[in-house]
């Protein structure tokens, strides 16, 4: 059984960030690391979990880095037509 999930920024080098995800599994926990590439100048973001590419939803790893970089506006690229009411 999977319980609480938690994401935390670990390290960065330029536009590459490492995010740690801890997932509680039963009595223990599972720790996984993801690479997130973020270009603040154009708002482009890509995570190694590929959730956006497969599901069309930004992952918590990408959102963690966007919050850390004080990004206030989400690029239209990440709001797909299928999630909008006005199309």
Residue pairs with C-beta under 8 A, 6 or more apart in sequence:
1 25
1 26
2 23
2 24
2 25
3 23
3 24
3 25
4 23
4 24
5 21
5 22
5 23
5 24
5 60
6 21
6 22
6 23
7 19
7 20
7 21
7 60
7 61
7 64
8 19
8 20
8 21
8 22
8 64
9 17
9 18
9 19
9 20
9 64
9 65
9 68
10 17
10 18
10 19
10 20
10 33
11 17
11 18
12 18
15 37
15 38
15 39
15 40
16 35
16 36
16 37
17 35
17 36
17 37
17 38
17 65
17 68
18 33
18 34
18 35
18 36
19 33
19 34
19 35
19 36
19 47
19 61
19 64
19 65
20 31
20 32
20 33
21 31
21 32
21 33
21 34
21 60
21 61
22 29
22 30
22 31
23 29
23 30
23 32
34 47
34 48
34 49
34 59
34 61
35 47
35 48
36 45
36 46
36 47
36 48
36 61
36 62
36 64
36 65
37 44
37 45
37 46
37 47
38 44
38 45
38 46
38 62
38 65
38 66
38 69
39 45
40 69
40 71
42 75
43 71
43 73
43 74
43 75
43 77
44 75
44 77
45 58
45 62
45 65
45 66
45 78
46 52
46 62
47 59
47 61
47 62
49 59
49 61
51 57
51 58
51 59
52 58
52 59
52 62
52 78
56 80
56 82
56 83
58 74
58 78
66 74
81 87
